Amino acid sequence: MDKKPFVHPYIPNSVPEVKESLMKAVNIKEIDELYSEIPDHLRFKGKMNLPEPIPSEYELKRYVNEILNKNTTCDDYLSFLGAGCWQHYVPAVVDEILGRAEFLTAYSGAEYCDLGKWQARYESHSLLGELLNFDVVAESIYDWGTAAGFAIRMASRITGRNEVLLPATIAPERLKVIKTLCQPEVMENSIKIKMVDYNPVSGLMNLEDLKNKITNNTAAVYFENPSYLGFVEYQAEEICNIVKEQGALSIVGVDPISLGVIAPPADYSADIACGELQPLGIHMHCGGGVAGFMAFRDDDIYISECPMLIYSLVPTKEEGQFAFTEIRSERTSYAARDKAKDWVGTASGLWTFGAGVYLALMGPQGMKEIGETIIQNANYARKEIGKIEGVKILLDNAFKEFVVNFDGVGKTVAQINEALEAYKIFGGKDLSSEFHDLGNSALYCVTEIHTKKDIDRLQNALKEVLKQ
């Protein structure tokens, strides 16, 4: 007898009759016809290494748990990793609200009721706008790098110029995303990227190099404050003034959890701010709990060139009554599709709500206190680690991340980090392949979750590892 086709319990279209009716509806006889636009030499011809289907829900749960149990989490180990995804405390109420069905499952508001999703976005954006001191905050996008790339493309359209200057201290992965969005230089409307040097002692942007490289074709200068390497760019206002003199726009990438103690970009005349929402009440989720934001002043040219959705409060036909709505949606790819200035698909709205809940809980005083705590913890760690023989702390200041150099210990960062795992510690991000000028160095991250006991434990473990 012929083997009966397997009907997967979780895939309705695997039922032969259903599959056949679907194929008939789109006028095909073989499934491969769906992929006819893909050249034959690009198609995968082998068999994927997938397990056999598990029809039992209980057995499937056990199988997935066995996979997940192979992971080592930051609950099991003490972690000093950051570099774009940081371990901060997430209040329980944030998870409680994000788990509510009207937020967790609502995809987009249309003819059906989404139970306050637009109001929640408006409130969240308003809180973030207050933190950034900007009037307009756009809907969150995939990550910080994407937000920075879109901000640069906006600046190019606003100024009519096609060049951007970036700091040499930028996060390498963020730089790759920006380069992708600025497109290869051989393409029409591409944006040329130039890198600005930094002071090897302080990490600060080299202002002379900036002045030499900025031209009347520069659309924007992008810099980060705090930077990827952790230092605070206290020349920020001077940088913005240099940029303004050339008729370009200044774009600042910022860690929002620093803004309780560091002036927001708008206060030193930046034109656009962007950054990462993850520090504001979002778990690390294996590196996946990220969402980029963008903000700017209430100026029609900025709003018209922003490719992301913007939510606002508008009057209705009933006097004294207002409603929450998307504004100027015709400029986005949701309405203009391939004619839009940039393509933006499903974004990270759930994390917008999480950040809003977090900011509402913290308030201005809470953000000030957490910023002060992070700076105190990080600088205590800098001081204690710097006491270890052969170890140097590079760059002049730090918010929550700092560079530790191990040139004088006879071990690579990779060897040190591997040895630290025996002490149930995740060491800092290895920078040796990213920033050759910094030598054999690692980027360590210390936040409000790290106690004095945790930092002393790290220092003692490093001493033992370096003796081995």
C-alpha positions in Angstrom: 0.0 0.0 0.0 1.1 3.6 -0.7 2.3 5.5 2.3 -0.4 7.9 3.5 0.7 11.6 3.4 1.5 13.1 6.7 -1.0 15.6 7.9 0.6 17.9 10.4 -1.6 18.8 13.4 -0.4 22.4 13.4 -0.4 23.1 9.7 -4.0 22.9 8.2 -2.7 23.4 4.7 -0.9 20.0 4.9 -4.2 18.2 4.5 -4.1 16.9 0.8 -7.5 18.2 -0.1 -6.9 21.6 1.3 -3.5 21.8 -0.4 -5.0 20.7 -3.7 -7.8 23.4 -3.5 -5.2 26.1 -2.8 -3.1 25.1 -5.7 -6.1 25.0 -8.0 -7.1 28.5 -6.8 -3.7 30.0 -7.9 -3.7 27.8 -11.1 -0.6 25.7 -10.4 0.0 21.9 -10.6 3.2 21.7 -8.6 4.3 23.5 -5.5 7.7 24.3 -7.2 5.8 26.6 -9.6 5.4 29.1 -6.7 9.2 29.6 -6.8 9.5 30.0 -10.5 10.9 33.6 -10.2 13.9 32.2 -8.2 16.6 31.1 -10.6 17.2 27.4 -10.5 20.9 27.8 -9.5 19.9 29.7 -6.4 17.4 27.2 -5.1 18.4 24.9 -2.2 18.4 21.3 -3.6 19.4 19.4 -0.5 17.3 18.1 2.4 17.2 20.3 5.5 18.3 18.8 8.8 15.0 19.0 10.5 13.6 16.6 13.1 10.6 14.4 12.4 7.3 16.1 13.1 6.2 15.7 16.7 2.4 15.4 16.8 2.1 15.2 20.6 1.9 18.6 22.3 3.5 17.2 25.4 6.4 15.6 23.6 6.9 18.7 21.5 7.1 20.8 24.8 9.7 18.4 26.2 11.7 18.5 23.0 11.8 22.3 22.9 12.7 22.5 26.7 15.6 20.2 26.1 16.9 22.6 23.5 16.3 25.6 25.7 18.0 24.0 28.7 21.3 23.9 26.7 21.4 27.7 27.0 23.3 29.5 29.8 21.4 32.6 30.9 22.2 35.8 32.7 20.2 34.5 35.6 22.6 31.6 36.0 25.8 33.6 35.3 26.9 37.1 36.4 27.1 39.1 33.1 29.2 42.1 32.2 28.2 42.0 28.5 26.6 45.0 26.8 27.6 46.4 23.4 24.0 47.0 22.2 21.9 44.8 24.4 22.1 45.5 28.1 20.9 43.8 31.3 18.7 46.2 33.2 16.0 45.6 35.8 12.5 45.1 34.3 9.8 45.9 36.8 7.2 43.1 37.1 4.3 45.5 36.1 5.9 46.0 32.7 5.6 42.3 31.9 2.1 42.2 33.4 0.9 44.9 31.1 2.7 43.7 28.0 1.1 40.3 28.5 -2.4 41.7 28.2 -4.2 40.4 25.1 -5.1 43.9 23.7 -1.3 44.7 23.5 0.3 41.4 22.9 -2.0 40.3 20.1 -3.3 43.5 18.5 -1.5 43.8 15.1 -2.9 47.0 13.5 -6.0 49.2 14.0 -8.5 48.8 11.2 -12.3 48.2 11.2 -12.0 46.1 14.4 -11.4 47.4 17.9 -7.9 47.3 19.2 -8.8 48.5 22.7 -6.6 51.5 23.2 -3.5 50.6 21.3 -3.2 54.0 19.6 -3.7 55.8 22.8 -1.0 53.7 24.4 1.4 54.5 21.6 0.6 58.2 21.9 1.2 58.2 25.7 4.4 56.2 25.3 5.7 58.5 22.6 4.8 61.5 24.7 6.8 60.2 27.7 9.8 59.5 25.5 9.5 62.9 23.9 9.6 64.5 27.4 12.8 62.5 28.1 14.4 63.6 24.8 13.0 67.2 24.9 11.7 66.8 21.4 8.1 67.4 20.1 7.7 64.4 17.8 8.6 60.8 18.4 7.9 58.3 15.5 6.8 54.8 15.9 9.6 52.4 16.9 11.5 50.6 14.2 13.6 47.4 14.2 16.7 48.6 16.1 19.0 51.5 16.8 21.0 51.0 13.5 17.8 51.2 11.4 16.6 54.3 13.2 20.0 56.0 12.6 20.0 54.9 8.9 16.5 56.3 8.3 17.5 59.5 10.2 20.5 59.9 7.8 18.3 59.3 4.7 15.9 61.9 6.1 18.7 64.4 6.5 19.8 63.8 2.9 16.3 64.5 1.5 15.9 67.6 3.7 19.3 69.1 2.8 19.5 67.8 -0.8 23.0 66.5 0.0 24.5 63.0 -0.3 27.3 62.7 2.3 27.3 61.8 6.0 30.1 61.8 8.6 30.1 59.2 11.3 32.5 58.7 14.3 35.1 56.0 14.1 33.9 54.9 17.5 30.5 53.8 16.2 29.3 50.2 16.9 30.4 48.0 14.0 27.1 46.3 13.6 25.3 49.6 13.7 27.6 50.9 11.0 26.8 47.9 8.8 23.1 48.6 9.1 23.6 52.3 8.2 25.8 51.3 5.2 23.0 49.0 4.0 20.4 51.7 4.2 22.6 54.3 2.6 23.0 51.9 -0.3 26.0 51.0 -2.4 27.6 54.2 -3.9 27.0 52.9 -7.5 23.3 53.3 -7.0 21.3 56.4 -7.6 20.5 58.5 -4.5 23.1 56.7 -2.5 24.8 58.5 0.4 28.5 58.5 0.8 29.9 57.7 4.2 33.0 59.3 5.7 34.5 58.4 9.1 35.8 61.0 11.6 38.8 60.1 13.7 38.8 60.1 17.5 41.2 61.1 20.3 43.0 57.8 21.3 43.2 59.0 24.9 39.7 60.3 25.6 37.8 58.6 22.7 36.2 62.0 22.0 35.6 63.0 18.4 38.6 64.7 16.8 37.1 68.2 16.1 40.0 69.2 13.7 39.3 66.1 11.6 35.6 66.9 11.7 36.3 70.5 10.4 38.6 69.2 7.7 36.0 66.6 6.4 32.7 68.4 6.7 31.8 70.2 3.4 28.9 71.9 1.7 27.9 68.5 0.5 27.5 67.0 4.0 23.9 66.2 4.8 24.5 65.2 8.4 27.0 64.4 11.1 25.9 61.5 13.2 27.5 60.8 16.6 26.7 58.9 19.8 26.3 60.2 23.4 27.1 58.0 25.3 29.2 56.3 22.7 29.5 52.6 21.8 32.8 52.6 23.8 31.0 54.0 26.8 32.4 57.5 27.2 30.3 60.6 27.3 30.8 62.9 24.3 31.0 66.2 26.3 31.9 68.1 23.1 28.4 67.5 21.8 27.3 71.2 21.7 30.5 72.2 19.9 30.0 69.4 17.4 26.4 70.6 16.7 27.6 74.2 16.3 30.2 73.1 13.7 27.6 71.1 11.8 25.1 74.0 11.9 27.7 76.4 10.4 27.9 74.2 7.3 24.1 74.0 6.9 24.1 70.3 7.7 22.0 68.4 10.3 23.2 66.9 13.6 21.9 63.4 14.5 22.6 62.0 17.9 22.4 58.4 18.9 21.6 58.1 22.5 21.0 55.5 25.3 17.7 56.8 26.8 18.4 55.4 30.3 21.3 58.0 30.5 19.0 61.0 30.1 18.2 61.3 33.7 21.7 62.6 34.3 23.0 63.6 30.8 21.4 66.5 28.8 19.1 65.3 26.0 20.1 66.0 22.4 17.6 68.8 21.9 19.3 70.8 24.7 22.6 71.0 22.8 20.9 71.9 19.5 20.8 68.4 17.8 18.3 68.2 15.0 17.3 64.5 15.3 17.7 62.0 18.1 17.7 58.2 17.7 18.6 55.3 19.8 17.5 52.0 21.4 14.4 51.4 23.6 15.8 48.1 25.0 17.2 49.6 28.3 13.7 50.9 29.1 11.9 47.9 30.6 12.7 45.3 27.9 14.3 42.0 28.6 17.3 41.0 26.5 15.5 38.0 24.9 18.7 36.5 23.6 19.5 39.8 21.9 16.1 40.1 20.3 14.3 42.6 22.6 15.4 45.7 20.6 13.5 48.6 19.0 15.0 51.8 17.5 13.4 55.2 18.1 13.6 58.5 16.3 12.6 62.0 17.5 12.8 65.6 16.2 11.1 69.0 16.6 7.6 69.8 15.4 8.6 71.0 11.9 6.7 70.1 8.8 9.8 69.3 6.7 10.9 66.7 9.3 7.4 65.2 9.6 7.0 65.0 5.9 10.4 63.2 5.4 10.0 60.7 8.3 9.1 57.3 6.9 7.7 55.9 10.2 4.2 56.2 11.5 3.5 59.1 13.9 0.6 59.1 16.3 -1.1 62.2 17.7 -4.2 63.6 19.4 -6.7 65.4 17.0 -10.0 67.1 17.5 -13.2 65.4 16.2 -16.4 66.8 14.7 -17.8 66.7 18.2 -16.8 69.9 20.0 -14.5 69.2 22.9 -13.9 65.6 22.0 -10.6 64.3 20.7 -9.3 61.1 19.1 -5.9 59.3 18.7 -4.8 58.8 15.2 -2.0 58.3 12.7 -1.0 61.6 11.1 0.1 62.2 7.5 0.1 58.4 6.8 0.2 59.0 3.1 4.0 59.6 3.3 4.7 56.1 4.7 5.1 52.8 2.8 1.8 51.6 4.4 0.0 54.0 2.1 2.5 54.8 -0.7 3.9 51.3 -0.9 6.9 51.2 -3.3 6.5 55.0 -4.0 7.3 55.9 -0.4 10.6 57.6 0.6 11.6 54.5 2.6 10.2 51.1 3.1 9.0 50.4 6.7 7.2 47.2 7.5 5.9 45.7 10.7 7.8 47.4 13.5 8.3 46.9 17.3 5.2 48.4 18.8 5.0 46.1 21.7 8.3 47.4 23.0 7.0 50.9 22.6 4.4 50.0 25.2 7.0 48.5 27.5 9.1 51.6 27.4 6.0 53.7 28.1 5.1 51.7 31.2 8.7 51.8 32.4 9.0 55.6 32.0 5.6 56.2 33.7 6.8 54.1 36.6 10.2 55.8 36.9 9.2 59.4 36.5 11.8 62.2 36.3 13.2 61.4 39.8 13.5 57.7 39.1 15.4 58.3 35.8 17.8 60.6 37.7 18.4 58.1 40.4 18.9 55.1 38.1 21.4 57.2 36.0 23.3 58.2 39.1 23.4 54.6 40.3 24.7 53.3 37.0 27.5 55.9 36.9 28.5 55.2 40.4 28.6 51.4 39.8 30.5 51.7 36.5 33.1 54.0 37.9 33.6 51.8 41.0 34.2 48.9 38.6 36.6 51.0 36.5 38.6 51.8 39.7 38.7 48.3 41.1 39.5 46.5 37.8 42.2 49.1 37.1 44.0 48.1 40.3 44.8 44.6 38.8 48.4 44.3 37.7 48.9 44.5 33.9 45.3 45.8 33.3 44.6 49.3 32.1 41.3 51.2 31.8 41.2 53.1 28.6 39.4 56.4 27.7 38.7 59.2 30.1 35.1 58.7 31.3 32.2 56.3 31.3 28.5 56.1 31.7 27.8 52.3 32.0 30.4 50.8 29.6 34.1 51.1 29.6 37.1 49.7 27.8 39.5 47.4 29.7 42.9 46.7 28.1 44.7 43.4 28.7 47.9 43.9 26.7 50.0 43.6 29.8 48.8 40.2 31.0 49.9 37.7 28.4 46.4 36.5 27.6 43.8 37.3 24.9 40.4 38.6 25.7 39.0 35.3 24.3 41.1 33.3 26.7 40.2 35.5 29.7 36.4 35.2 28.9 36.6 31.5 28.5 38.3 31.2 31.9 35.8 33.5 33.5 33.0 31.1 32.6 34.4 28.6 35.2 33.5 31.3 37.8 30.0 31.7 36.3 30.9 35.1 34.9 30.4 36.5 31.3 33.3 38.9 30.6 33.2 41.9 28.4 32.7 42.1 24.7 36.0 41.4 22.8 37.0 44.5 20.9 40.3 43.2 19.5 39.0 42.5 16.0 36.8 45.7 15.9 39.1 48.4 17.2 42.7 47.5 16.5 44.0 50.8 17.9 42.7 49.7 21.4 44.8 46.5 21.4 43.8 43.5 23.3 40.7 45.1 24.9 37.2 44.3 26.1 34.1 46.4 26.6 32.6 45.9 30.0 29.1 46.9 31.0 27.9 47.7 34.6 24.3 48.8 35.3 22.0 49.2 38.2 21.6 45.5 38.7 25.3 45.1 39.6 26.0 45.3 43.3 29.4 46.1 45.0 29.6 42.4 45.8 29.1 41.5 42.1 31.9 43.9 41.0 34.3 42.6 43.8 33.5 39.1 42.6 34.5 40.1 39.0 37.7 41.7 40.2 38.7 38.6 42.3 37.9 36.3 39.4 40.0 38.3 37.0 42.9 38.2 39.4 42.7 34.4 39.6 42.3 34.0 35.9 45.3 36.2 35.1 47.5 34.2 37.5 46.7 30.9 35.8 
